[in-house]
Amino acid sequence: MSFYSAIVLIVLIVVAAGVFRSRSGKNNEIRHVHDDPQQVSSLREKELENEVESLRERVKVLERIATDPSRRTAEEIEKLRDE
């Protein structure tokens, strides 16, 4: 077998494996999840809700820093640095 024949054989094996994987059940299940717009939007909605909750916590901390006396805030920052 020549070098080029071996390369062609390897390419054919890789292509055949790709076709087999695309027709197998596992890949189809994953593809169906991404094809269903309701599931995709539901996942995106959960991600956005988590992000909004995280941002709310940050805003609370920033509001507390902005409204607290500077001495108290400085003490809390120093405590956090020590930890």
OpenMM code with the backbone's topology and positions (N, CA, C; nanometers):
from openmm import Vec3, app, unit

residues = "MET SER PHE TYR SER ALA ILE VAL LEU ILE VAL LEU ILE VAL VAL ALA ALA GLY VAL PHE ARG SER ARG SER GLY LYS ASN ASN GLU ILE ARG HIS VAL HIS ASP ASP PRO GLN GLN VAL SER SER LEU ARG GLU LYS GLU LEU GLU ASN GLU VAL GLU SER LEU ARG GLU ARG VAL LYS VAL LEU GLU ARG ILE ALA THR ASP PRO SER ARG ARG THR ALA GLU GLU ILE GLU LYS LEU ARG ASP GLU".split()
positions = [
    Vec3(0.0857, -0.1163, 0.0000),
    Vec3(0.0000, 0.0000, 0.0000),
    Vec3(0.0907, 0.1230, 0.0000),
    Vec3(0.0601, 0.2155, -0.0869),
    Vec3(0.1415, 0.3364, -0.0956),
    Vec3(0.1000, 0.4368, 0.0125),
    Vec3(0.1827, 0.5378, 0.0276),
    Vec3(0.1585, 0.6430, 0.1262),
    Vec3(0.0259, 0.7134, 0.0986),
    Vec3(-0.0012, 0.7445, -0.0258),
    Vec3(-0.1239, 0.8162, -0.0619),
    Vec3(-0.2480, 0.7294, -0.0430),
    Vec3(-0.2338, 0.6015, -0.0667),
    Vec3(-0.3463, 0.5109, -0.0424),
    Vec3(-0.3805, 0.5068, 0.1066),
    Vec3(-0.2782, 0.5079, 0.1903),
    Vec3(-0.3005, 0.5075, 0.3347),
    Vec3(-0.3721, 0.6353, 0.3781),
    Vec3(-0.3334, 0.7490, 0.3213),
    Vec3(-0.3982, 0.8760, 0.3553),
    Vec3(-0.5447, 0.8738, 0.3141),
    Vec3(-0.5728, 0.8243, 0.1942),
    Vec3(-0.7110, 0.8156, 0.1466),
    Vec3(-0.7915, 0.7232, 0.2369),
    Vec3(-0.7326, 0.6117, 0.2781),
    Vec3(-0.8015, 0.5183, 0.3657),
    Vec3(-0.8331, 0.5829, 0.5009),
    Vec3(-0.7383, 0.6570, 0.5562),
    Vec3(-0.7600, 0.7249, 0.6842),
    Vec3(-0.8720, 0.8279, 0.6715),
    Vec3(-0.8720, 0.9041, 0.5634),
    Vec3(-0.9767, 1.0045, 0.5420),
    Vec3(-1.1129, 0.9373, 0.5318),
    Vec3(-1.1209, 0.8268, 0.4601),
    Vec3(-1.2479, 0.7551, 0.4471),
    Vec3(-1.2964, 0.7030, 0.5825),
    Vec3(-1.2049, 0.6540, 0.6641),
    Vec3(-1.2432, 0.6045, 0.7965),
    Vec3(-1.2974, 0.7184, 0.8823),
    Vec3(-1.2313, 0.8333, 0.8782),
    Vec3(-1.2762, 0.9483, 0.9566),
    Vec3(-1.4138, 0.9953, 0.9103),
    Vec3(-1.4350, 1.0014, 0.7809),
    Vec3(-1.5648, 1.0436, 0.7272),
    Vec3(-1.6731, 0.9435, 0.7662),
    Vec3(-1.6431, 0.8142, 0.7555),
    Vec3(-1.7410, 0.7116, 0.7918),
    Vec3(-1.7750, 0.7203, 0.9405),
    Vec3(-1.6756, 0.7445, 1.0232),
    Vec3(-1.7009, 0.7581, 1.1668),
    Vec3(-1.7888, 0.8795, 1.1945),
    Vec3(-1.7660, 0.9884, 1.1226),
    Vec3(-1.8487, 1.1078, 1.1396),
    Vec3(-1.9936, 1.0828, 1.1012),
    Vec3(-2.0135, 1.0120, 0.9922),
    Vec3(-2.1495, 0.9788, 0.9485),
    Vec3(-2.2163, 0.8890, 1.0520),
    Vec3(-2.1426, 0.7919, 1.1010),
    Vec3(-2.1981, 0.7010, 1.2018),
    Vec3(-2.2368, 0.7764, 1.3285),
    Vec3(-2.1516, 0.8676, 1.3734),
    Vec3(-2.1808, 0.9458, 1.4938),
    Vec3(-2.3029, 1.0352, 1.4736),
    Vec3(-2.3166, 1.0915, 1.3549),
    Vec3(-2.4299, 1.1813, 1.3306),
    Vec3(-2.5624, 1.1060, 1.3292),
    Vec3(-2.5567, 0.9782, 1.2978),
    Vec3(-2.6794, 0.8989, 1.2947),
    Vec3(-2.7052, 0.8243, 1.4246),
    Vec3(-2.6130, 0.8291, 1.5177),
    Vec3(-2.6317, 0.7577, 1.6441),
    Vec3(-2.7293, 0.8340, 1.7331),
    Vec3(-2.7823, 0.7677, 1.8328),
    Vec3(-2.8850, 0.8261, 1.9182),
    Vec3(-2.8378, 0.9398, 2.0057),
    Vec3(-2.7160, 0.9329, 2.0572),
    Vec3(-2.6685, 1.0351, 2.1498),
    Vec3(-2.6623, 1.1710, 2.0828),
    Vec3(-2.6067, 1.1786, 1.9680),
    Vec3(-2.5968, 1.3073, 1.8993),
    Vec3(-2.7342, 1.3589, 1.8598),
    Vec3(-2.8242, 1.2698, 1.8234),
    Vec3(-2.9586, 1.3136, 1.7851),
    Vec3(-3.0332, 1.3718, 1.9042),
    Vec3(-3.0144, 1.3127, 2.0240),
    Vec3(-3.0797, 1.3675, 2.1427),
    Vec3(-3.0309, 1.5085, 2.1698),
    Vec3(-2.9015, 1.5283, 2.1601),
    Vec3(-2.8451, 1.6613, 2.1821),
    Vec3(-2.8975, 1.7580, 2.0773),
    Vec3(-2.9034, 1.7151, 1.9554),
    Vec3(-2.9513, 1.8007, 1.8480),
    Vec3(-3.0973, 1.8376, 1.8703),
    Vec3(-3.1791, 1.7420, 1.9196),
    Vec3(-3.3203, 1.7717, 1.9433),
    Vec3(-3.3377, 1.8754, 2.0534),
    Vec3(-3.2532, 1.8721, 2.1549),
    Vec3(-3.2614, 1.9718, 2.2614),
    Vec3(-3.2372, 2.1100, 2.2034),
    Vec3(-3.1396, 2.1221, 2.1145),
    Vec3(-3.1080, 2.2521, 2.0569),
    Vec3(-3.2077, 2.2932, 1.9490),
    Vec3(-3.2786, 2.1962, 1.8916),
    Vec3(-3.3770, 2.2288, 1.7891),
    Vec3(-3.5081, 2.2787, 1.8495),
    Vec3(-3.5361, 2.2438, 1.9741),
    Vec3(-3.6612, 2.2829, 2.0383),
    Vec3(-3.6488, 2.4258, 2.0917),
    Vec3(-3.7169, 2.5211, 2.0304),
    Vec3(-3.7037, 2.6610, 2.0724),
    Vec3(-3.7475, 2.6854, 2.2163),
    Vec3(-3.8458, 2.6103, 2.2652),
    Vec3(-3.8925, 2.6302, 2.4025),
    Vec3(-3.7851, 2.5925, 2.5028),
    Vec3(-3.7149, 2.4817, 2.4776),
    Vec3(-3.6098, 2.4400, 2.5701),
    Vec3(-3.4930, 2.5365, 2.5656),
    Vec3(-3.4589, 2.5826, 2.4470),
    Vec3(-3.3484, 2.6771, 2.4337),
    Vec3(-3.3827, 2.8073, 2.5044),
    Vec3(-3.5046, 2.8573, 2.4834),
    Vec3(-3.5435, 2.9827, 2.5483),
    Vec3(-3.5550, 2.9644, 2.6991),
    Vec3(-3.5973, 2.8468, 2.7441),
    Vec3(-3.6066, 2.8200, 2.8870),
    Vec3(-3.4680, 2.8201, 2.9512),
    Vec3(-3.3712, 2.7582, 2.8854),
    Vec3(-3.2343, 2.7579, 2.9369),
    Vec3(-3.1783, 2.8991, 2.9407),
    Vec3(-3.2029, 2.9741, 2.8357),
    Vec3(-3.1535, 3.1121, 2.8292),
    Vec3(-3.2194, 3.1974, 2.9375),
    Vec3(-3.3478, 3.1726, 2.9607),
    Vec3(-3.4210, 3.2462, 3.0634),
    Vec3(-3.3611, 3.2207, 3.2017),
    Vec3(-3.3267, 3.0963, 3.2306),
    Vec3(-3.2666, 3.0627, 3.3596),
    Vec3(-3.1304, 3.1295, 3.3746),
    Vec3(-3.0521, 3.1310, 3.2677),
    Vec3(-2.9220, 3.1975, 3.2717),
    Vec3(-2.9389, 3.3462, 3.3012),
    Vec3(-3.0356, 3.4076, 3.2352),
    Vec3(-3.0591, 3.5504, 3.2563),
    Vec3(-3.1092, 3.5790, 3.3975),
    Vec3(-3.1952, 3.4922, 3.4510),
    Vec3(-3.2434, 3.5107, 3.5876),
    Vec3(-3.1279, 3.5032, 3.6871),
    Vec3(-3.0370, 3.4083, 3.6665),
    Vec3(-2.9207, 3.3973, 3.7549),
    Vec3(-2.8327, 3.5213, 3.7453),
    Vec3(-2.8151, 3.5711, 3.6245),
    Vec3(-2.7331, 3.6907, 3.6055),
    Vec3(-2.7976, 3.8126, 3.6720),
    Vec3(-2.9284, 3.8260, 3.6588),
    Vec3(-2.9991, 3.9385, 3.7211),
    Vec3(-2.9864, 3.9303, 3.8730),
    Vec3(-3.0004, 3.8116, 3.9287),
    Vec3(-2.9872, 3.7955, 4.0740),
    Vec3(-2.8468, 3.8330, 4.1203),
    Vec3(-2.7468, 3.7924, 4.0450),
    Vec3(-2.6086, 3.8283, 4.0779),
    Vec3(-2.5885, 3.9793, 4.0726),
    Vec3(-2.6443, 4.0426, 3.9721),
    Vec3(-2.6318, 4.1880, 3.9597),
    Vec3(-2.7056, 4.2602, 4.0721),
    Vec3(-2.8187, 4.2077, 4.1147),
    Vec3(-2.8918, 4.2678, 4.2268),
    Vec3(-2.8077, 4.2646, 4.3543),
    Vec3(-2.7404, 4.1528, 4.3775),
    Vec3(-2.6540, 4.1431, 4.4953),
    Vec3(-2.5415, 4.2459, 4.4881),
    Vec3(-2.4839, 4.2630, 4.3718),
    Vec3(-2.3772, 4.3617, 4.3552),
    Vec3(-2.4283, 4.5031, 4.3805),
    Vec3(-2.5471, 4.5320, 4.3303),
    Vec3(-2.6047, 4.6658, 4.3503),
    Vec3(-2.6293, 4.6906, 4.4989),
    Vec3(-2.6777, 4.5891, 4.5709),
    Vec3(-2.6995, 4.6043, 4.7151),
    Vec3(-2.5694, 4.6400, 4.7860),
    Vec3(-2.4627, 4.5705, 4.7499),
    Vec3(-2.3332, 4.5986, 4.8126),
    Vec3(-2.2876, 4.7395, 4.7787),
    Vec3(-2.3008, 4.7786, 4.6526),
    Vec3(-2.2587, 4.9131, 4.6128),
    Vec3(-2.3429, 5.0208, 4.6802),
    Vec3(-2.4727, 4.9976, 4.6954),
    Vec3(-2.5580, 5.0941, 4.7648),
    Vec3(-2.5161, 5.1076, 4.9108),
    Vec3(-2.4846, 4.9952, 4.9719),
    Vec3(-2.4415, 5.0003, 5.1113),
    Vec3(-2.3099, 5.0765, 5.1250),
    Vec3(-2.2179, 5.0541, 5.0330),
    Vec3(-2.0904, 5.1258, 5.0359),
    Vec3(-2.1136, 5.2749, 5.0160),
    Vec3(-2.2034, 5.3100, 4.9254),
    Vec3(-2.2269, 5.4514, 4.8942),
    Vec3(-2.2969, 5.5252, 5.0079),
    Vec3(-2.3791, 5.4566, 5.0862),
    Vec3(-2.4564, 5.5250, 5.1900),
    Vec3(-2.3960, 5.5137, 5.3290),
    Vec3(-2.3046, 5.4214, 5.3519),
    Vec3(-2.2421, 5.4064, 5.4839),
    Vec3(-2.1375, 5.5143, 5.5072),
    Vec3(-2.1155, 5.5469, 5.6334),
    Vec3(-2.0065, 5.6410, 5.6640),
    Vec3(-1.8723, 5.5834, 5.6173),
    Vec3(-1.7831, 5.6696, 5.5772),
    Vec3(-1.6569, 5.6247, 5.5180),
    Vec3(-1.5707, 5.5456, 5.6165),
    Vec3(-1.5726, 5.5806, 5.7441),
    Vec3(-1.4904, 5.5095, 5.8414),
    Vec3(-1.5346, 5.3637, 5.8533),
    Vec3(-1.6642, 5.3438, 5.8605),
    Vec3(-1.7180, 5.2077, 5.8725),
    Vec3(-1.6857, 5.1256, 5.7481),
    Vec3(-1.7002, 5.1857, 5.6320),
    Vec3(-1.6697, 5.1171, 5.5064),
    Vec3(-1.5222, 5.0804, 5.5004),
    Vec3(-1.4363, 5.1721, 5.5395),
    Vec3(-1.2924, 5.1453, 5.5387),
    Vec3(-1.2587, 5.0297, 5.6319),
    Vec3(-1.3229, 5.0233, 5.7483),
    Vec3(-1.2990, 4.9137, 5.8419),
    Vec3(-1.3419, 4.7797, 5.7825),
    Vec3(-1.4568, 4.7778, 5.7167),
    Vec3(-1.5039, 4.6536, 5.6554),
    Vec3(-1.4114, 4.6089, 5.5429),
    Vec3(-1.3615, 4.7028, 5.4643),
    Vec3(-1.2689, 4.6684, 5.3561),
    Vec3(-1.1408, 4.6100, 5.4141),
    Vec3(-1.0920, 4.6683, 5.5214),
    Vec3(-0.9705, 4.6167, 5.5859),
    Vec3(-0.9936, 4.4765, 5.6417),
    Vec3(-1.1115, 4.4523, 5.6985),
    Vec3(-1.1436, 4.3183, 5.7478),
    Vec3(-1.1419, 4.2171, 5.6338),
    Vec3(-1.1966, 4.2561, 5.5197),
    Vec3(-1.1985, 4.1662, 5.4044),
    Vec3(-1.0579, 4.1395, 5.3532),
    Vec3(-0.9720, 4.2397, 5.3587),
    Vec3(-0.8336, 4.2207, 5.3146),
    Vec3(-0.7600, 4.1234, 5.4054),
    Vec3(-0.7899, 4.1290, 5.5347),
    Vec3(-0.7227, 4.0416, 5.6306),
    Vec3(-0.7633, 3.8956, 5.6137),
    Vec3(-0.8817, 3.8717, 5.5640),
    Vec3(-0.9294, 3.7336, 5.5472),
    Vec3(-0.8628, 3.6692, 5.4351),
] * unit.nanometer
topology = app.Topology()
chain = topology.addChain("A")
for resn in residues:
    res = topology.addResidue(resn, chain)
    for name in ("N", "CA", "C"):
        topology.addAtom(name, app.Element.getBySymbol(name[0]), res)
